Amino acid sequence: MKTVTIQIGNSDDKLTQLQWSNFVDAVDAAISAFKGQPHFSGGSDNAKPWQNYCWVFLLEDDPLITESFQRQLADVRAKYKQDSVAWTEGKTLFV
């Protein structure tokens, strides 16, 4: 298993509130579909002028799963006319 962090944002205000909510839901559904084991998910303070959201979860360490998942995220990103989705992965060590 590897730890993956996904981050999305709407700081450029391309998305309406409803579109932003749907984008967050779509990424969340993609994580669930790939059986990501969640550790954390949360977003920015809703009183701030920007929106962002982050998920941290465990994912099976299989290149085929990672590639397929990243393609699906790219499709979701394109559907919501976003320039990027940040993906960070690594092995968690307890020290």
C-alpha positions as CSV (number, residue, x, y, z in Angstrom):
1,M,0.0,0.0,0.0
2,K,1.1,3.6,-0.6
3,T,-0.1,6.9,0.7
4,V,-1.7,9.2,-1.8
5,T,-2.7,12.8,-1.4
6,I,-5.0,14.5,-3.9
7,Q,-5.5,18.3,-3.8
8,I,-7.9,20.3,-5.9
9,G,-8.8,24.0,-5.9
10,N,-11.0,26.7,-7.4
11,S,-9.0,29.8,-6.5
12,D,-9.5,31.2,-10.0
13,D,-13.3,31.1,-9.5
14,K,-13.9,29.2,-12.7
15,L,-16.5,27.0,-11.0
16,T,-19.8,28.1,-9.5
17,Q,-20.5,26.9,-5.9
18,L,-22.7,24.1,-7.3
19,Q,-20.0,23.1,-9.9
20,W,-17.3,23.1,-7.2
21,S,-19.5,20.9,-5.0
22,N,-20.0,18.5,-7.9
23,F,-16.3,18.4,-8.6
24,V,-15.5,17.6,-5.0
25,D,-18.1,14.8,-5.1
26,A,-16.8,13.4,-8.4
27,V,-13.2,13.2,-7.0
28,D,-14.5,11.6,-3.8
29,A,-16.4,9.1,-5.8
30,A,-13.3,8.2,-7.9
31,I,-11.4,7.6,-4.7
32,S,-14.1,5.3,-3.5
33,A,-14.3,3.5,-6.8
34,F,-10.6,2.7,-6.6
35,K,-11.0,1.5,-3.0
36,G,-8.8,4.1,-1.5
37,Q,-8.7,3.7,2.3
38,P,-9.2,7.2,3.7
39,H,-7.2,8.8,6.4
40,F,-8.4,12.4,6.0
41,S,-10.4,14.6,3.8
42,G,-11.2,18.3,4.2
43,G,-11.3,21.7,2.6
44,S,-10.5,25.3,3.2
45,D,-12.4,27.5,5.6
46,N,-15.7,28.3,3.8
47,A,-15.5,32.0,4.7
48,K,-12.3,32.4,2.7
49,P,-12.3,33.8,-0.9
50,W,-10.8,30.5,-2.3
51,Q,-11.8,26.9,-2.3
52,N,-9.6,23.9,-2.1
53,Y,-10.0,20.3,-0.9
54,C,-7.6,17.5,0.0
55,W,-7.8,13.8,0.5
56,V,-5.2,11.5,2.1
57,F,-5.7,7.8,1.7
58,L,-4.0,4.4,1.2
59,L,-4.1,2.9,-2.3
60,E,-2.8,-0.5,-3.5
61,D,0.7,-0.1,-4.8
62,D,0.0,-1.4,-8.3
63,P,1.1,0.6,-11.4
64,L,-2.0,-0.4,-13.4
65,I,-4.3,0.8,-10.7
66,T,-2.4,4.1,-10.3
67,E,-2.4,4.7,-14.1
68,S,-6.1,3.9,-14.4
69,F,-7.0,6.1,-11.4
70,Q,-4.9,9.0,-12.8
71,R,-6.7,8.7,-16.2
72,Q,-10.1,8.8,-14.4
73,L,-9.0,11.9,-12.4
74,A,-7.8,13.6,-15.6
75,D,-11.3,12.9,-17.1
76,V,-13.0,14.4,-14.0
77,R,-10.6,17.4,-14.1
78,A,-11.4,18.0,-17.8
79,K,-15.1,17.7,-17.2
80,Y,-14.9,20.5,-14.7
81,K,-12.6,22.6,-16.9
82,Q,-9.8,22.5,-14.3
83,D,-6.1,22.9,-15.2
84,S,-4.8,20.4,-12.8
85,V,-5.3,17.9,-9.9
86,A,-2.3,17.6,-7.6
87,W,-1.3,14.0,-6.9
88,T,1.4,13.2,-4.3
89,E,2.3,9.7,-3.4
90,G,4.8,7.9,-1.2
91,K,5.4,5.3,1.5
92,T,4.4,6.3,5.0
93,L,7.1,5.6,7.6
94,F,6.4,5.6,11.3
95,V,9.4,6.9,13.3
